[in-house]
Amino acid sequence: MAKKRPHTKAKRPQGTGGVGAAGADGQVPVVGAREQCPCGSGRRYKACHGRAAAHAVTELVQRPFEGLPGEGDWIALRELVPAATVELKLKDALPEGVPSVTLATVLPMAWPALRRDDGSVLLGLQNDTASGDISRDLADTLLRALAAEPGTPVQGRRAPADGPRLQDLLDPEGEFEPVVHSGFEFWVPDSENATPEVTASLERANSAAIPTVKLAGVDAAYWCETPEKNHLRWVMPHAEERLLDALARLHAAGRSSLGEGTRLVGSFRAHGLTVPVWDLPSGVGADDVEKPAAEFAERLATALADESPLTPDERRARGGLTNRQVTLS
């Protein structure tokens, strides 16, 4: 009777350090997905080191603007505000020939960035990004715009997985003060003398812009006007569970409104923060909610400090708020 041969696993080939092997610094070079991995494993790159590389690039960063001045305003300009600009201050001095860097909600032709004829840079915020880290994608676009020739738009691309983020480029002490515009005239330095084609493009963009105003008395709160009713959308920095408890306490006590005819209708998540939303009557403008919003902020601070268990009524109010919650990003 023939003897059974012992079952042994085939040894994987070891890297030789020659052509195609991992470099001296231990980094595995990037190759085609179907090529053999340079590490010497014998597997295809996509099933070996390519898997980790792809994951590093596409892993979603839940709070991409965390650590930047005005995190709530970054989120509002990304998701809520049609037309706004902000002057950005870099950690390092601006390159020669670049007089300024301005963040804009949207740029013409949905360009990710634009180096203007005068050398100034416009960085678009509401563009699709190629990776899961908006901050890294925007930083990559900004660096390429700073080096672009004047009069040149910058196209989108996938940022290197180890590239810098906005937090690495922007001054952490710099002010972040959005200027909300009624239209997109900031696209053209001399809009009054623009060509008929540019004028027509501006008119189309302006007609689609929802009137929006940033409240002056509280942070990251934006009033907007729609045909049926107005709204206040307020990006809040507090931890979600704690904030929802506080909103539930106020809602159950009948203290969550911003005045007669207004109503807290729910909230949504955006880039790691929670955004409560109020419905406002059509006749209620931004100035009308300045004082009520400031008073609500005081009530909210008191509710946030309350660590007692929710009452049955408060739990029901919380359930109603969370049932209407959605996630934008």
C-alpha positions as MATLAB code, in Angstrom:
seq = 'MAKKRPHTKAKRPQGTGGVGAAGADGQVPVVGAREQCPCGSGRRYKACHGRAAAHAVTELVQRPFEGLPGEGDWIALRELVPAATVELKLKDALPEGVPSVTLATVLPMAWPALRRDDGSVLLGLQNDTASGDISRDLADTLLRALAAEPGTPVQGRRAPADGPRLQDLLDPEGEFEPVVHSGFEFWVPDSENATPEVTASLERANSAAIPTVKLAGVDAAYWCETPEKNHLRWVMPHAEERLLDALARLHAAGRSSLGEGTRLVGSFRAHGLTVPVWDLPSGVGADDVEKPAAEFAERLATALADESPLTPDERRARGGLTNRQVTLS';
ca = [
       0.000    0.000    0.000;
       1.420    3.305   -1.009;
       2.308    5.688    1.760;
       0.530    9.012    1.906;
       2.807   11.916    1.384;
       2.719   14.481    4.161;
       0.744   17.576    3.119;
       2.858   20.703    3.195;
       2.103   24.257    2.158;
       4.155   25.638   -0.655;
       6.464   28.353    0.490;
       5.838   31.776   -0.916;
       8.727   33.185   -2.896;
      10.788   35.642   -0.931;
      11.757   39.057   -2.180;
      15.240   39.178   -3.615;
      15.894   42.864   -3.253;
      16.382   43.093   -7.002;
      14.261   44.687   -9.687;
      10.598   44.811   -8.642;
      11.284   44.123   -4.963;
      10.443   46.452   -2.085;
      12.754   49.422   -1.919;
      15.518   49.927    0.583;
      13.186   52.074    2.689;
      10.697   49.202    2.963;
       8.120   50.886    0.725;
       6.464   48.657   -1.867;
       6.288   50.364   -5.289;
       2.892   50.857   -6.925;
       2.307   48.642   -9.974;
      -0.663   47.562  -12.065;
      -3.501   45.850  -10.209;
      -3.010   42.536  -12.079;
       0.777   42.508  -11.900;
       2.651   40.493   -9.296;
       3.157   42.425   -6.076;
       6.743   43.741   -5.821;
       6.963   42.448   -2.230;
       7.639   38.940   -3.579;
       4.521   37.255   -2.204;
       3.593   35.795   -5.578;
       0.123   37.344   -5.408;
      -1.317   40.028   -7.634;
      -0.773   43.570   -6.404;
      -4.516   44.244   -5.962;
      -4.796   41.236   -3.605;
      -1.670   42.110   -1.633;
      -0.164   45.534   -0.873;
      -2.499   47.194   -3.376;
      -5.451   46.438   -1.110;
      -3.953   48.406    1.778;
      -2.931   51.237   -0.531;
      -6.455   51.559   -1.922;
      -7.941   51.449    1.573;
      -5.609   54.214    2.744;
      -6.811   56.473   -0.059;
     -10.545   55.753    0.095;
     -11.132   55.418    3.853;
     -13.728   58.013    4.808;
     -12.609   60.743    7.190;
     -15.701   61.491    9.269;
     -14.688   65.045   10.273;
     -12.438   66.328    7.473;
     -12.492   69.939    8.726;
     -11.809   69.150   12.395;
      -9.049   71.349   13.800;
      -9.561   74.148   11.283;
     -10.820   77.539   12.481;
     -14.552   77.761   11.779;
     -15.230   74.037   11.309;
     -18.987   74.656   11.332;
     -18.700   77.325    8.639;
     -16.555   75.036    6.466;
     -19.379   72.485    6.616;
     -22.057   75.096    5.919;
     -20.186   76.420    2.883;
     -19.642   72.883    1.637;
     -23.268   71.743    2.026;
     -25.656   74.673    2.526;
     -24.529   78.015    1.127;
     -24.768   78.677   -2.628;
     -22.398   81.637   -2.989;
     -19.748   82.627   -0.460;
     -16.038   83.394   -0.247;
     -13.438   83.383    2.531;
      -9.908   84.761    2.499;
      -7.510   81.997    3.583;
      -4.239   82.514    5.447;
      -1.485   79.958    4.918;
       1.045   78.873    7.539;
       3.870   79.802    5.188;
       4.254   82.980    3.172;
       2.421   83.087   -0.146;
       4.585   82.183   -3.151;
       5.912   85.062   -5.203;
       3.273   86.293   -7.616;
       0.324   85.011   -5.555;
      -1.318   88.022   -3.879;
      -4.129   86.089   -2.174;
      -5.881   82.744   -1.709;
      -9.682   82.722   -1.533;
     -11.997   79.827   -0.758;
     -15.196   79.884   -2.848;
     -18.251   77.669   -2.606;
     -18.420   77.131   -6.379;
     -16.245   78.155   -9.335;
     -17.138   78.515  -13.034;
     -17.362   75.203  -14.905;
     -17.136   73.472  -11.490;
     -13.351   73.906  -11.588;
     -11.652   72.635   -8.416;
      -9.419   75.729   -8.436;
      -8.415   78.667  -10.599;
      -5.230   80.716  -10.836;
      -6.458   84.091  -12.035;
      -4.649   86.339  -14.486;
      -3.420   88.516  -11.612;
      -1.913   85.455   -9.897;
      -4.503   85.145   -7.131;
      -5.940   81.705   -6.360;
      -9.585   80.668   -6.012;
     -10.187   77.270   -4.365;
     -13.580   75.615   -4.941;
     -15.195   73.819   -2.002;
     -18.335   72.140   -3.376;
     -16.592   69.871   -5.879;
     -16.666   66.086   -5.936;
     -13.496   64.638   -4.432;
     -11.654   61.477   -5.424;
     -10.800   60.094   -1.991;
     -12.488   59.769    1.372;
     -10.624   62.759    2.804;
     -11.946   66.083    1.527;
      -9.256   67.954    3.439;
      -6.438   66.077    1.694;
      -8.044   66.507   -1.734;
      -8.494   70.252   -1.207;
      -4.914   70.631    0.020;
      -3.609   68.853   -3.075;
      -5.700   71.100   -5.322;
      -4.511   74.209   -3.477;
      -0.835   73.297   -3.849;
      -1.261   72.704   -7.573;
      -3.132   76.007   -7.954;
      -0.330   77.899   -6.205;
       2.125   76.487   -8.761;
      -0.123   76.876  -11.827;
       0.404   79.474  -14.518;
      -1.753   82.619  -14.176;
      -5.027   82.316  -16.062;
      -5.118   78.525  -15.626;
      -7.880   76.363  -14.091;
      -6.813   73.344  -12.028;
      -8.450   70.001  -12.740;
      -9.362   67.399  -10.135;
      -7.340   64.277   -9.393;
      -6.856   61.687   -6.654;
      -4.590   63.154   -3.993;
      -1.587   61.106   -2.830;
      -2.482   59.071    0.250;
       0.439   60.571    2.165;
      -0.069   64.128    0.921;
      -0.701   67.113    3.217;
      -4.145   68.107    4.460;
      -5.627   71.578    4.842;
      -4.690   71.409    8.518;
      -1.039   71.201    7.413;
      -1.249   74.212    5.081;
      -3.565   76.745    6.751;
      -2.700   78.976    9.695;
      -4.534   77.527   12.736;
      -4.732   81.027   14.214;
      -6.080   82.585   11.025;
      -9.618   83.937   11.082;
     -12.288   82.215    9.015;
     -14.915   84.816    8.154;
     -17.274   83.835    5.320;
     -18.759   86.540    3.128;
     -22.113   85.361    1.765;
     -22.974   86.761   -1.672;
     -26.343   87.159   -3.337;
     -24.855   85.856   -6.598;
     -21.676   84.722   -8.307;
     -20.302   88.055   -9.513;
     -17.117   87.262   -7.582;
     -16.270   84.875  -10.429;
     -15.455   87.857  -12.638;
     -13.352   90.747  -11.271;
     -15.060   93.222  -13.628;
     -18.540   91.756  -14.053;
     -20.012   95.034  -15.325;
     -17.816   94.808  -18.432;
     -18.114   91.041  -18.910;
     -18.833   89.520  -22.312;
     -22.439   88.564  -23.182;
     -21.555   84.868  -22.775;
     -20.150   85.404  -19.281;
     -23.099   87.598  -18.349;
     -25.534   84.884  -19.464;
     -23.641   82.257  -17.453;
     -23.765   84.442  -14.351;
     -27.485   85.029  -14.790;
     -28.148   81.286  -14.975;
     -26.099   80.616  -11.848;
     -27.659   83.501   -9.952;
     -31.190   82.374  -10.794;
     -30.543   79.019   -9.106;
     -29.030   80.478   -5.917;
     -31.232   80.325   -2.811;
     -31.090   83.622   -0.860;
     -28.939   82.908    2.197;
     -27.726   85.016    5.130;
     -25.205   84.157    7.859;
     -26.412   85.154   11.323;
     -24.095   87.572   13.106;
     -24.915   86.726   16.726;
     -24.187   82.975   16.781;
     -21.661   80.744   15.050;
     -22.345   78.787   11.845;
     -26.095   79.514   11.616;
     -27.539   80.304    8.177;
     -30.997   81.614    7.284;
     -32.344   80.817    3.834;
     -35.457   81.693    1.850;
     -37.437   79.165   -0.183;
     -40.733   79.602   -2.059;
     -42.953   77.958    0.585;
     -41.171   78.806    3.849;
     -37.872   79.988    5.241;
     -35.396   77.951    7.270;
     -32.576   78.281    9.762;
     -29.848   75.641    9.546;
     -27.316   75.730   12.348;
     -24.110   73.651   12.341;
     -23.337   72.801   15.973;
     -19.975   71.581   17.332;
     -21.296   69.485   20.229;
     -21.096   65.687   20.447;
     -24.150   64.279   18.678;
     -25.666   62.214   21.506;
     -25.259   64.992   24.037;
     -26.709   67.553   21.629;
     -29.738   65.390   20.812;
     -30.435   64.932   24.522;
     -30.285   68.692   25.039;
     -32.547   69.401   22.059;
     -35.007   66.782   23.341;
     -35.140   68.434   26.771;
     -35.916   71.800   25.191;
     -38.399   70.326   22.710;
     -40.333   68.483   25.423;
     -40.475   71.667   27.499;
     -41.794   73.705   24.563;
     -38.623   75.812   24.460;
     -37.065   74.694   21.174;
     -38.700   77.237   18.852;
     -37.283   80.554   17.673;
     -40.504   82.487   18.115;
     -44.121   82.403   17.017;
     -44.764   80.210   13.997;
     -41.279   78.658   14.046;
     -40.565   74.993   14.707;
     -37.560   72.729   15.227;
     -38.285   70.052   12.630;
     -35.244   67.798   12.924;
     -31.570   67.666   12.053;
     -29.067   66.113    9.698;
     -25.451   65.022    9.940;
     -22.773   66.562    7.763;
     -19.046   65.811    7.945;
     -19.229   64.600   11.526;
     -21.358   67.383   13.015;
     -25.099   67.738   13.621;
     -27.165   70.454   11.931;
     -30.554   71.241   13.554;
     -33.138   72.757   11.195;
     -36.001   75.131   11.982;
     -38.952   75.964    9.752;
     -39.749   79.681    9.711;
     -42.780   81.522    8.308;
     -42.151   83.183    4.955;
     -42.289   86.624    6.522;
     -39.518   85.891    9.043;
     -36.197   87.234    7.789;
     -32.633   86.755    8.990;
     -32.733   89.865   11.184;
     -35.902   88.584   12.855;
     -34.176   85.445   14.162;
     -30.949   87.047   15.395;
     -32.227   87.684   18.926;
     -34.253   84.437   19.236;
     -31.213   82.436   18.074;
     -28.971   84.081   20.680;
     -31.565   83.339   23.370;
     -31.859   79.742   22.175;
     -28.069   79.373   22.430;
     -28.315   80.270   26.130;
     -31.110   77.741   26.713;
     -29.139   75.104   24.843;
     -26.035   75.699   26.977;
     -28.108   75.058   30.102;
     -29.638   71.901   28.610;
     -26.207   70.618   27.547;
     -25.010   70.910   31.144;
     -27.918   68.780   32.422;
     -26.669   65.208   32.906;
     -29.822   63.778   34.496;
     -31.626   60.895   32.738;
     -34.221   61.891   30.165;
     -37.834   61.796   31.293;
     -40.389   59.744   29.318;
     -41.580   62.906   27.538;
     -38.001   63.866   26.700;
     -37.273   60.375   25.362;
     -40.319   60.614   23.103;
     -39.181   64.038   21.913;
     -35.716   62.643   21.213;
     -37.195   59.777   19.233;
     -39.175   62.211   17.118;
     -36.060   64.250   16.365;
     -33.883   61.259   15.493;
     -36.573   59.681   13.301;
     -36.314   62.725   11.058;
     -32.511   62.745   10.986;
     -30.590   62.113    7.777;
     -26.900   62.045    6.862;
     -25.615   64.192    4.004;
     -21.999   63.082    4.131;
];
